[in-house]
Amino acid sequence: MAIDVGGTGARLTACRADGSGRYSTEGPRASVNAEGSAAGDSIRALLADLAAARPALREEGVLACAGGVTGLVTLVGSAEPLHRLLRDMTGAEVTALAADFVTAHLAALRGAAGAVLSAGTGAVALGTDFDSVWRRVDGWGHLIGDLGGGVWIGMAALRAAAAALDGRASLGSPGLAERAVGRFGPVESWPVQLYTAGDRAGRMAAFADDVARLAAAGDAIAGAILARAAELLAQTLNAALVPGADGQAAYSGGLFRLGAVLVEPFEAAFRQLRPGVSLCPAAGSPLDGAMALARRLADGDWGRPHEAALSIQRHQT
């Protein structure tokens, strides 16, 4: 069984050991409140759907359940309650909880050593050999980091839009202003919409789609924002390429669906930083990585877990 809990939604897939009888469902994103991440609510909703669809699941026996969770290192606190939740609702023999950048890495390079950049609403890179080398870069959230990620792009674009509406022509983009008003309404309403919203990072990150379309149409400010984002993302991935995890690199995440206006300058910036390192798109999604982790655990195969980014518990049956 594999679970992926992200900032825009959650997914679960389960199958028999031979790959047959696959079941998949989707659930709510992990919200953030004063206590941190409510990832447990997302996981509980997914498992409730599974229990309703497969009532004999516990009798069949769950060999392993692995979950990749956004904010596991920074916002979840202890993973222990999530392990108990997985165990209590599935009866799994072994459970694993990993930061979503770990499951993204497992899928992107098919479990090989190297560095992987994960970019969606935020941005984080991991360089690891899944044993003694664990180097995490960024992923600090939009107020501190996530440089070049979707929310960074959205924030930069909204600033340029507000500048244009203010008449600060040298800083603004009329095209971005028009798109921002079309998406969010009058500029006077933006602060209350965004500053008070629990999902403000996701809402600002969604504006990156408009930025990409304008950049592709030749808007200079939109193009400059994406070019700078590409440089920042390349620097994040470069910093994760440490000895023991420096042989190859990959990039993963929904942000790269923006297309060539981001991918091409990102690849060019990275190759300028690391001309000798192979760079490729991810071979799979974080959910694929969680399933790969579950299969390895079911087979009794794992190296050395990382105290914060990956925890594994075996349970008595």
NORBELDA-V259993 format. One line per field, one symbol per residue. ss: DSSP state (2 for helix, 1 for strand, 0 for the rest). phi: phi as a letter, one per 40 degrees, with the letter a starting at -180 (. if undefined). burial: + if it has 9 or more other C-alpha atoms within 8 Angstrom, else -. A space follows every 10 residues. Layout:
BEGIN
ss: ???
phi: ???
burial: ???
END
This chain:
BEGIN
ss: 0111100001 1111000000 0011111000 0110011022 2222222222 2220002222 0001111110 0000000002 2222222222 0001111112 2222222200 0001111110 0011111100 0001111100 0000000002 2222222222 2222220000 0002222222 2222002222 2222200002 2222220222 2222220002 2222222222 2222222222 0000000111 1102222202 2222222222 2220000111 1000022222 2222222200 0000000001 1111000
phi: .bbbbbcbib bbbbacdcgc gcbbabaccc cbbcchcccc cccccccccc cccbccdccc gbcabbbbbc gdcbbcgccd ccdccccccb gccabbbbdc cccccdccbf gccibbcbba cbaabbbabg bbbabbbggc gccbafcgcd cccccccccc ccccccgcdc bbbdcccccc cccbgddccc dccccbccbc cccccccccc ccccccchcc ccccccccdc cccccccccc cbdgabcaaa bahcccccgc cbcccccccc cccbccbcba cccacdcccc cccccccccg bacbccdcca bbbbbcb
burial: +++++++-++ +++++----- -+--++++++ ++---+++++ -++++++-++ +-----++-- -+-+++++++ +++--+--+- -++-+++--+ ++++++++++ ++++++++++ --++++++++ ++++++++++ +-++++++++ -+--++++++ ++++++++++ +++++--+-- -+++++++++ +--++-+-++ ---+-----+ ++++++++-+ ++-+++--+- +++-++++++ ++++++++-+ ++-+++++++ +++-++-+-- +++-+++-++ +-+---+-+- -+-+++++++ ++++++++-- ----+---++ ++--+--
END
